[in-house]
Amino acid sequence: MAAARSSARSHDLAGPLRRVGRTVGRALHLPFTGTARGIRKATHAHGAGESGLGKLIELHAVNGAGDVMITVALASTVFFSVPTDEARGRVALYLGITMLPFTLLAPVVGPILDRLPHGRRAAMAAAMWARAVLAITMSGAVATGGLELYPAALGVLVASKAYGVVRSAVVPRLLPHGFSLVKANSRVTLAGLLATGIAAPIGAGLQQIGPPYPLYGACALFLLGGYWAFRMPHKVDSAKGERRAHLLTHGEKKPSLRTVGPSVLHGLQANAAQRMLSGFLIFFLAFLLREHPLSGQSAAVSLAMVAVAAGVGNACGTAVGSLLKERGHAPEVIIATMIMTVCGAAILAAVFFSGLMVAVLGAVAGLTQALSKLSLDALIQRDVPEVVRTSAFARSETLLQMSWVVGGAIGISLPLSGPVGMSVAAGILGLGALLAVRGLVTAARTEPRKTAEAGAGPETEAGPPAPGPGPGADT
């Protein structure tokens, strides 16, 4: 009898304990499931889930988080662990090796995408998985900084840039109904920036455990990204209605960037100058602030402050881009205004050089580069026929990545003098403005007249309707 009573008592207690356990389990599980549902709701809003754009947004967030983990690992162990002259030589070697692949990448990637359009998902997955393998490879050498680290780091950079080229080519295939390309790219870019901001402190925390641990985290993220790349919609690999685009084609009847007027080409010139500035500032300030950090701060903190300023500016520019388009501002005018603005900021930084002016220039450069890139996307959407738009994005992105590498090479070759560096930055931007601004302003004046003569314009053969009259009508 006693045993029976004990069994009954245990059974009575088991019920409440199970309920408490389930309640605690739900409470612990809810923050994760709730966060995941909130992220999925945000990325799939306004038709992005149905079109597949939501999946690309999530994939790009994973890409950004993995890249920043590798950046944290390399910057914290290799760059700050050796004397400045040695670090400068290593970065010079790194960029020198990088120049050759990018020189080959520019003429090759576009034609490959043209001829092998059915492999875009596989190309993105390959770029992810290649970085996963390279991250593990680097984990054994990151603490010592051996020369074997540099080929692996080079492979990571090339794979990252190749992913960026393919992603730019994929976006037009995933536009939801009524979405403009500037809005789609704004969403994708913001997702990458947010993921970078979240992953950076996590990577720094892993760095405290040990130098290889951020690379282990990057490997896990890239493995996930490769799997997600294959989960993209099948229309990503569709080549229906596409033709190749040529940047320097003369006298051809088939659609090309030359046949759509000067707006895209001048927009590319201005964006290339600003992308060159980005590469220049990253490498020049990395060495300058290491030797001459901001007042009262360490070299690492000084770099972090400038990087945060640039990141905030970039995020603000991405968010403001859609607002400017919605208010009808011509993308040519936006690009011209942005390059003149950042050129003015560089001139002020050269004349009144200080830590504050460097941070201001970083923020302005981030904001103007984001706005200029979004406006260039809008120009390509408006002026490049759909049959060549995907190839045009691939080729323009490759040109911009090449400009970044050239700017970085200039940055590491200069003496560590703030005013000299800022003067060179102003010169780069001044040359870009000289080449592009007049043509952009002229194109902005003639475009409304051309659209008025052409009427509302044809609709695309599939998907959302083409932009109506006026350069800002594609929001």
N, C-alpha and C positions, 0 to 999 in steps of 0.2 A: 504493500500500500504506500509505503513511504517513497519507494522508487517511482510509483505512478504519480504521486503528488509532485515530486521533484521534476519529473518529465513535463507535467502540465505547466508547472511554474516556468520552466525554461521555454516552453512553447509560447507562453503568454509574453515573455520578455523579448522573444525573437522578433515578433511582429513589429513592436515599436522600434527596436534597434535597426531592423531592415528599413523602416520608413525614414529614420534619422539618417541612415547611411545613404539612402537615395537622395534625400534632401541635400546633404552635404556634397554628394557627388554632382548634383545639378548645379549647386552654388559654385563649385570649383570649375565646372565645365562651362558654365554660362558665359564668363568673360571671353573665352576663346571662341565658342560657337557664335556668340552675339557679335563679336568683332568680325569674325569671318563673314557672317551674314551681312553686316553693315558694309564691309568692303565690297562684297559681291553686288549688293544693291547699288552702291555708288558707281562701280565700274560698268555695270550692265544697264544703267539708266538711259532713258531717251532712245531706246531702240538699239543700243550698243550690244546688248546681250543677243538679240536676234541676228544682227549682222555679223557678229564675230569680233567686233572691235573690242568688246569687253575682255575677251581672252587675250588679245594683243596687249591691252593695257596691263593686265596682270603679268604677262610674260615680260614686258619691258620693266616692270617694277622688280621682278626677280633678277633681271639682267643688271639693273643699276645697283642693287644691293650686293650682288656678287662682285662687280667691278670695284666698288668702294672697299670691300673687305680686302681685296688684293692690294689696292692702293695703300691702305692702312698698314698692311704687313710690310710692304716694300719701303714706304716712307719712314716707318718707325725703326726699322732694323738696319737697312742698308744706307740710307741717306744720312742719318744722324750718327752713324756708328764709325764713320771714317772722316779724316781731315777734309777740309773744303776742297783743296786742289785735287785730292784723289776722287772725291765724290763727283767733282766737275768732270774729271776725265772719264769716269764711268758713265755718267749721263751722256757725255759727248759720244762715247762708243755706242751707247744704247740708241741714241738718235741717229747716229751714222748708219748703224745696221738697219734702223727703221726706214730710212729714206729709200733704200732699194726696193723693199716690198711695196711701199706706197707708190713709187714710181711705176711699178708694174701693175699695181692695183687699179690705177686710174683708167688705163685703156682696156683692161681685161675684164673687170667685174661687170661693167655695163653690157658688153657683148655676151658674156656668159649668161647673164640674166635674160638677155634677149633670146638666146638660142636654147637655153635650158629653163624655161619658165615653169616647168612642172616640178622643179625641185626646190621651191622656196621654203617649204616647211622643213625639208631635209637640210637645207643650207643653214637655217636658223638653229636647228637641233645640233648640227655638226659644230657650229660656232660655240654653242653652249658646252657640249661634251668635250670639245678640244680644250676649253679653258678649265674644265673640271680636272682633266688629266694633267694639264700644265700646272695647276695649283698644287696638286699632290707632288709633282716633280720639284717645284720650288720649295716646298715645305722642308725638304732635307738640306737645302743650301741657303735658306733665307737668313739664318743666324750668322753664318760665316761670311756671306757676301761673295762667295766664289764666282769665278767667271762663268760657270755653268748656269748661274742664275739668269744671265742676260739673254741667251737664246730663248729660254722659257718665257721670260717677261716679254720679249719681242713677240713671241707667238700669241701670248695673251692679248697684247695690244692689237695685233693684226686681226685676230679672231673677233675682238670687240668691235673694231671698225667695220669688219665685214658684216657682222650682225646688223650694225647701224645702217649700212647701205641696203641690205635686204629688207629691213624693217621699213625704210622709207618707200621702197618699191611696193611693199605689201599694203600699206595704209589705204591707197585709193580703192583697193578691192573690197574694203570692209566698211565703207561709209554707210551709216544708217540713212534711211530716207529723210531728206530735209537737212542733213548734216553737211556743212562745208568742210573742206580739208583743213582749214585753219583751226576749226573747233576740234576736229579729231586729233590733230597733232598736238594741240594744247592739252587735251586730256592725257594723251600718251606721255608727253613730256612731264607734266605735273606728277603723274604716277611715278616716273623714274626719279624725280627730285625728292618726292616724299619718301620713297624707299631708301634713297641714298642717305637722307637725313636720319632715318631710323636705324639703318645698318651701320653708320659710321661710329656712333658710341658703342654699339654692340661689338664691332670689330676692335675698338680700342680696349674694351673690357676683356675680350679674348686675348688681346696682345699682352695683357698683364699676366695671364696664365702662362703663356709661352709664345715665342715668335711664330711657330707653325700654326697655331690654333685659328687665327683669322683665315688662313689658307684652307684649313679643313672646313670652316664654315662656308667659304666661297665654293669649294668643291661640292658640298651638299646642295647649295643653291643652284649651281649650274647643272647638276644632274637632274634636279627638279625642272629646271627651265627647258632642258632638252626633251623631257617627257611632255611638257606642256606645249612645246612647239609642234609636236605631231598631233596634238589635240585641236589645232587651229582648223577652221572650216576648209573643206576641200577646194572652195573657190579661190583660195590663196594661190593654189597651183594652176589655176586656169589661165590659159594664154589667149582666150577668145577676144578678138578685136584689138590685139596689140600689134604695134610695129616698132621698129627700132628708131631711136632718136639720135641725131648727130649734132654735137655742139658747133661744129665748124663746117657745115655743109653749104655749098654754094650751088645755085642753079639747079637744084633738084625739085621735082614736082611733088614728091611724097612729103608728108608732114615731117618737119624737123624744127628744132628750136630757132633756127634762122628764119623760118617762114612765119613766125608768129610775132615778129617785131622786136624792138630793142629792150623792152621792159625786163624780160627774164635775164637777158645777158647782163644788163647793167645791175640788176638785182644781185646776180651772182658775183659780180665784181665787188660790190659793196659788202656782201656777206663774206667773201673770201678775205677781204682786208680785216674785217672784225674777227673772223676765225683765226687769222694769223696773229692778231693781237692777243687772243686767248692763249694760244700756244706760247707766245712770247712772254706774257705775264707769268704764266705758270712756272716756267723754268728760270726766268730772270729773277723773279721775286723769291723763288725757292732758295737761291744762293745769296741774294742780297740780304734777305731777312735772317738768314742763318748767320751771316757775319755781322750784320747791323740790325738786330731785332728792334721792335718797337719799344719805346721808352718803358722801362720797368717790367718787360716781359721776356720770357725765354724765346728761343728761335722757334720751337714747336708751337707755342701759343701764338706768336706773331703770325706764323703761316696760317694757323687755324682761324685767326680773326679775319685775315684778308679773304680766306676761302669762304668763311661764313658770309661775309659781306657780298662776295660775288654770287654765292648760292642764293641769298635772299633777293638780290637784284634779278637774278635769272628767274626765280619763281614769280616775282612781281611782274616781270615782263611777260611771262607766259600767261599769267592771269589777266593782265591788261590788254593783251593782244586781241582777244575776242571782243572786248568792250569797244576798242577802237574801230574794229571792223563793223560792229553792229551800228555804230554811229556814222558809217558811210565814208570813213577816211580812206582815200586811195592808198593801196599798198606801196606804190611808188613814192608817195609823199612820206609815208611812215619810214621807209628805208632811208631815204635821203635825210630826213630829220634825225634819225638815230645815228647815222655815221657822222653827221656834223656835231651832234651832241657829245658823243664819246671822244671825238677829235678835240673838241673844246676842253673836255675834262682832262685829256692827256696833256694838253698844252699847259693848263693850270697846274697839273702835277709836276711838270718839268720846271716851271717858273717858281712855284711855291712848294718845293718838295718837302714832305713831312710824312710821318706815319699816318696821320689823318687823311691826307690827300691820296695816299696809296690805297687806303681802305675805300675812300670815295670813288676813286677810279675803278677799283674792283667791282663795286656795286653798280656803277654806271655801265661798265662794260658788260656785266651779266645781264642787266635789264635791256640794254640796247641790242645785244646779240640775240636775245630771245625774241624781241619784237621784230627784228629784221628777218630772222629765220621764219617766223610765222607768216610774215608778209611775203617772203619769197615763195613759201608754200602756196599762198593765195594767188600769187602771180602765175605760178605753174598751173594751178587748177583753172584759172581764168583764161590763160592765153595758149596753153599747150593742148592740142586735141587729145581726146581720151585714148585714141589709138596709140599714142606715143608717150602718154603721161607717166606710166610706170617706169619706162626706161629713162625718161628725163629725170625722175627723182633719183634713180640709182646713180646716174652720171653726175648730177649736181652735188649729191652728198659726197661722192668720191673726191670731187674737186675741193670741197670744203675741208675734208679730212687732210688732203695734201697740204692745204694752206696752213692748217694747224701745225703740221710737222715742220714746215719751213719756218714758221714763227718761233717754234721751240728751238730750232737750230740757231737762229739769230740770237735768241735770248741767252744761250749758254756761251756764246762767243764774245760777249761784251764785257768790258771791265765792270767791276762791282761799284758803279757810281750811280746813285739814284737819279740825279738830273740827266745824266747821259742816257740812261735807260728809258726814262720817260720821254726824252726828246726823240729817241728812235721810235718809240711807240706812237708819238704824235706824227712822225714822218710816215710810218706805215699807213696810218689812218688818213693822213692828208693825201697820199697818193691814191688811195681807194676813193676818197671823195672827189678828187680831180677827175678820175676816170669815169665815175658813175653818176654823180649828183646831177650834172647838167642834163644827161640823157634821161634820168629818171623823172626830173621835173618836166622836161619836154614831153615825155611819154604820158605823164599824168594829165597834161593839158590836152593832148590829142585823143586819148582813149574815150572820154565822154562823147566827142564828136563822132568817132568811129562807131561806137555802139548806138548812137542816135541814128546814124545813117543805116546801120544794119538791122535796126529794130530790136525786138526782144531777144533774138538769137535762137538757134535751134536747141532742142533738147537732146540730151545724150541718149544713145540707143538703148540703154538699160540702166536701171537704178534711178536715183533722184534726178530731177530736172536740172538743166544747166543754169548757171547764174543769169539773172535778168540784166537789164540795162544798168550801167553804172558799175564802177570797180568795187563797190562795197556791198553788192547785192547778194553775195554768196554765203551769207551767214545762215 
